[in-house]
Amino acid sequence: MSNDIKAMELLFQRPLEPIFTSRDNGKAAFDVPDSFYTEKFNSSIASIQSRFGDDIDVKIPIRDIDNKPNLDFALEIGKRQNFDLFSDKHKRIAGKLIRMFMTTKDRSEFISLAAYVKDRINPMLFQYAYTVAIQHRPDTKMVPVPPVAEQFPGNFVEPSVFQEARAEGSLKSPENRITIDMAENFTASNREDEQRLAYFREDIGINMHHWHWHLVYPGYGPEEIVRKDRRGELFYYMHHQILARYNVERFCNGLGRARTLNNLREAIPEGYFPKIICSMNNRTYPARISGQSLSNVDRDGNSIEIADVERWADRIHQAIDQGYVVDGRNNKIELDAVKGIDILGDMIEASSLTPNSRLYGNLHNMGHSLISLAHDPDSRHLEDIGVMGDVTTAMRDPIFYRWHSFLNQIFNKFKALLPAYDSNELGFNGVIVDTAYVQIQSEGTTPNILATFWQNSTIDIGAGLDFGPNGAIYAKYSHLQHVPFAYNIAVTNTGAYRKGTCRIFLCPKTDERGTPLRMTDIRNLAIEMDKFTVYLKSGRNTIQRKSNQSSVTIPFERSFRRVDSASLPKDADALAEYRFCGCGWPTHMLLPKGSATGMEFDLFVMISDYVGDEVIQIQTNDSVCGDAQSFCGLRDKLYPDKRAMGFPFDRQIYSSNLGGFTRQYKNMAVTAIKIHFSNRHIDRDQK
């Protein structure tokens, strides 16, 4: 088993290098059958085996495959073409490959198949399908999945870093290498207003979260890995929360909300010049100039009409107005208050679960594709997709948030038609939230004053430097960070012992001009901070919850974790959790930036009745990594909250302000807080 795990870990490393090259800092290599060598290396097998057989501590044998698979279907994606998860063709090819990986009878056969396939297809396609299979096969769930930024650093890191990294690796031994500084704000100058949000859009952790979410929730493949509980609703809610966070960040930086991209025929005023390199072909991702118009796409057998995208949106709007969708057999499926949002999510982010792809199309993905190919819609310049066509880079572009604002309006239209929650759903008889406040976890701090700053952290890009030096090579970059804090909540339970769910949201009070927000706006901009079960004894209860326990985020160490044997936890339970986790909002982006003078927010706390929240899990086996369950659910289990995602802010609230709403219910409280931003840089290991 240890050899199997080692083999699966090594298959993540050096994704562009052939299967026979050394890995694990030059200490390990695969011993593959001659039949695994591609035609390119057939004439050099003996010399290759001699060259990569010396000075190797671990040689892992790979058994031969009797019936070699036909991979012609995967060759439709060129080996140096960028893999596009928004493309129907690419997704279906990936789904077929995932199915092939999932149906191997055991780990050994799976490893052999992966080793054979690796050098014959597009590397990003291989890594995506291989990772999805690793995360979903019952016999491989214990294998750690490395951060995608370490496998394909070109998709995340400013290009000039790589020249320095290769020089460091070639000229110095690993223990003598220095950390390379990454440039800040390299995509635009301060003359571009959108550059104020570059720290959010281009954050490595945020973009890795987007990639990892799509690994956990693939659109195509075997039924058992696509049909996850409330998948469509999670697509809606995860992106809804990203938009809320992004728009609040815009307020913090004196900018208005992202303008909805509701007219695909108007020129797009925002340009974006990504200046990062596609790992597949070493080309920079194409830019989109200011004032670029979208065009119908007709290239590489891929045809997308703007009129089709508009038509699909109209049909989805019509379905919402009618209260039902029509499936492929002309049956009506009601869009009710419980399953309606889930059905809409599966329609808008079309997957194998969509009820009728011929009628409702593929709105979300084709919008991404239209935008990502606006610079070369007919391939006359042989340019590849822009960042909007790649899930590892899409969130870097300001247009991502404008497009998702359009999609979010469709979801919000459906939510607006649902009846407001009544007092039975919102109240919790006998439970009173007396006080709720936050405080930085240091002596002498003032309650309800939180703080953010710039932090300098490092990421190892050595494993992704194909055909380069072995060993760790660290790059330093700056990101937003907050001072750790804790919630302190006093609750009185006038009845017997009972359970509840504590729901914490952060709500902006004003927009970028300091104008008070309406309740409708507050509801749609409410940021979920945490959600957890509380146990209420009769009488007075004191609840303290640390910010690093959030149900939304994963720790920094998990986002950027090392997966070599020396870094893995020794405790069995910790090891299981470490290997699974990876999906979740980065903890360093939990709080909005705030402002130098202190930006005002309302902290909303609610204790809901666990009787209405409880989910009876079907599986009895314990799942691991539930710390980011709000965005990612629980592995192999039902979503752990029966209420609608975003409750109680997902429906209309008929009140003029947040205070008026909470005063109606004793199980709620709202507290005014401030977030102060300090424009200083602190190293991660600095105290």
Secondary structure, DSSP 4 states (H G I P E B T S, - for coil): -HHHHHHHHHTTSSTTS-TTS-BTTTTEEEE--GGGS-GGGGGGHHHHHHHTTTT-SEEEE----SS----TTGGGS-TTSPP-TTSHHHHHHHHHHHHHHHTSSSHHHHHHHHHHHHTTS-HHHHHHHHHHHHHH-TTTTTSPPPPHHHHSGGGTS-THHHHHHHHHHHHS-GGGPPPEEPPSS-S--TTSGGGGGHHHHT-HHHHHHHHHHHHHS-SSS-HHHH--TTHHHHHHHHHHHHHHHHHHHHHHTT-PPPPP---TTS-B---B----B-TTTSPBPPPB-TTBPP--EEETTEEE-HHHHHHHHHHHHHHHHHTEEE-TTS-EEE--TTTHHHHHHHHHTT-TT-S-HHHHTTHHHHHHHHHHTTT-TT-TT-----GGG-TTTGGGSHHHHHHHHHHHHHHHHHHHHSPPP-HHHH--TTEEEEEEEEEESSTTPPTTEEEEEEEEEEEE-GGG-TTS--S--EEEEEEEEE--EEEEEEEEE-SSSEEEEEEEEEEE-B-TTSPBPPHHHHHHHPEEEEEEEEEE-SEEEEEEEEGGG-SSEE-HHHHT---SGGGS-SSHHHHHHHHH---SEEGGGSS---BTT-EEEEEEEEEEEHHHH----S--SPP---TTHHHH--TTS--S-SSPTTTTTTS---SSSHHHHHTT-TTEEEEEEEEEEEEEEEETT--
